[in-house]
Amino acid sequence: MSNMLLVLFAMVLLLPAFQVEGQSYRRNTGGASCYGTFFGAAEMWCRLEGHDGFQRYNSPGCNVTCKDETELPLPETVCPPCKTNNENAVRKWKDELNKRKEKLVDAWCSPRKCYC
């Protein structure tokens, strides 16, 4: 019985420490969601520019390489991506690309017939 009490006591002491560490981790991984936004925007950008999808980000030249090996320079506002001062710029860039895509789809697709 005393072993069970010791284990219970240890759990009561340790569990809050793990919970606090988990909350700290969730707060500090905001960059992960920014990179998800960035990779989605880069995929869309390659395709809107007439190339295959996104393959990789090249930090020295601050550009992206599309799957067909075409390199596209990033806009200055998002270069380098997902730093503390430009996470909103990455989100705004993706929103602008989405609007551009929607305009193209609207121009090509009508309610009766879609050319997409």
C-alpha positions as CSV (number, residue, x, y, z in Angstrom):
1,M,0.0,0.0,0.0
2,S,2.8,2.4,0.8
3,N,4.3,1.9,-2.7
4,M,1.0,2.9,-4.3
5,L,0.9,6.0,-2.1
6,L,4.5,6.8,-3.2
7,V,3.6,6.5,-6.9
8,L,0.5,8.5,-6.4
9,F,2.4,11.2,-4.6
10,A,5.1,11.3,-7.4
11,M,2.4,11.6,-10.1
12,V,0.7,14.5,-8.2
13,L,4.0,16.3,-8.1
14,L,5.2,15.5,-11.7
15,L,2.0,15.8,-13.7
16,P,1.6,19.6,-13.4
17,A,5.3,20.1,-14.4
18,F,4.6,18.1,-17.7
19,Q,1.4,20.1,-18.3
20,V,3.3,23.5,-17.9
21,E,6.0,22.3,-20.3
22,G,3.4,21.2,-22.9
23,Q,1.7,24.6,-22.7
24,S,5.1,26.3,-23.1
25,Y,5.8,24.1,-26.2
26,R,2.5,25.0,-27.8
27,R,3.1,28.7,-27.3
28,N,6.6,28.5,-28.8
29,T,5.7,26.6,-31.9
30,G,3.9,29.4,-33.7
31,G,6.5,29.3,-36.4
32,A,5.3,25.8,-37.3
33,S,1.9,27.2,-38.4
34,C,3.6,30.0,-40.2
35,Y,5.7,27.6,-42.2
36,G,2.6,25.6,-43.1
37,T,1.1,28.9,-44.4
38,F,4.3,29.6,-46.3
39,F,4.6,26.2,-47.9
40,G,0.9,26.4,-49.0
41,A,1.5,29.9,-50.5
42,A,4.7,28.7,-52.2
43,E,2.8,25.8,-53.8
44,M,0.1,28.1,-55.0
45,W,2.6,30.6,-56.3
46,C,4.5,28.1,-58.4
47,R,1.3,26.9,-59.9
48,L,-0.1,30.4,-60.6
49,E,3.2,31.3,-62.3
50,G,2.7,28.3,-64.6
51,H,5.1,25.8,-63.0
52,D,4.7,22.5,-61.2
53,G,4.1,22.7,-57.5
54,F,6.6,23.8,-54.8
55,Q,9.7,21.7,-54.1
56,R,11.9,23.7,-51.7
57,Y,12.8,27.0,-50.2
58,N,16.3,28.3,-50.8
59,S,17.4,30.6,-48.0
60,P,20.7,32.0,-49.5
61,G,18.9,33.5,-52.5
62,C,15.6,33.9,-50.7
63,N,13.7,32.1,-53.5
64,V,11.6,29.0,-54.0
65,T,12.3,26.2,-56.4
66,C,9.2,24.7,-58.1
67,K,9.1,21.0,-59.0
68,D,10.1,21.7,-62.6
69,E,13.3,23.3,-61.1
70,T,12.2,26.9,-61.9
71,E,13.4,29.3,-59.2
72,L,11.1,32.2,-58.2
73,P,12.3,35.0,-56.0
74,L,10.2,35.7,-52.9
75,P,8.6,39.1,-52.5
76,E,10.7,41.3,-50.2
77,T,7.9,41.4,-47.6
78,V,8.1,37.7,-46.9
79,C,11.9,37.3,-47.1
80,P,13.1,35.5,-45.1
81,P,9.8,33.8,-44.3
82,C,8.4,33.3,-40.8
83,K,10.6,35.5,-38.8
84,T,9.1,37.4,-35.8
85,N,8.5,40.6,-37.8
86,N,6.9,39.1,-40.9
87,E,4.6,36.2,-40.0
88,N,1.6,38.5,-40.8
89,A,3.3,39.3,-44.2
90,V,3.4,35.6,-45.0
91,R,-0.3,35.2,-44.2
92,K,-1.1,38.4,-46.3
93,W,0.9,37.0,-49.2
94,K,-1.0,33.8,-49.1
95,D,-4.4,35.6,-48.9
96,E,-3.4,37.7,-52.0
97,L,-2.5,34.5,-53.9
98,N,-5.8,33.0,-52.9
99,K,-7.7,36.0,-54.3
100,R,-5.7,35.8,-57.5
101,K,-6.6,32.1,-57.8
102,E,-10.2,32.8,-57.1
103,K,-10.3,35.5,-59.9
104,L,-8.8,33.0,-62.3
105,V,-11.3,30.3,-61.4
106,D,-14.2,32.8,-61.7
107,A,-12.9,33.9,-65.1
108,W,-12.6,30.3,-66.4
109,C,-15.6,28.7,-64.7
110,S,-19.2,29.5,-65.3
111,P,-22.2,27.9,-63.6
112,R,-22.9,25.8,-66.7
113,K,-19.4,24.9,-67.9
114,C,-16.0,24.9,-66.3
115,Y,-12.8,24.9,-68.2
116,C,-10.7,24.1,-65.2
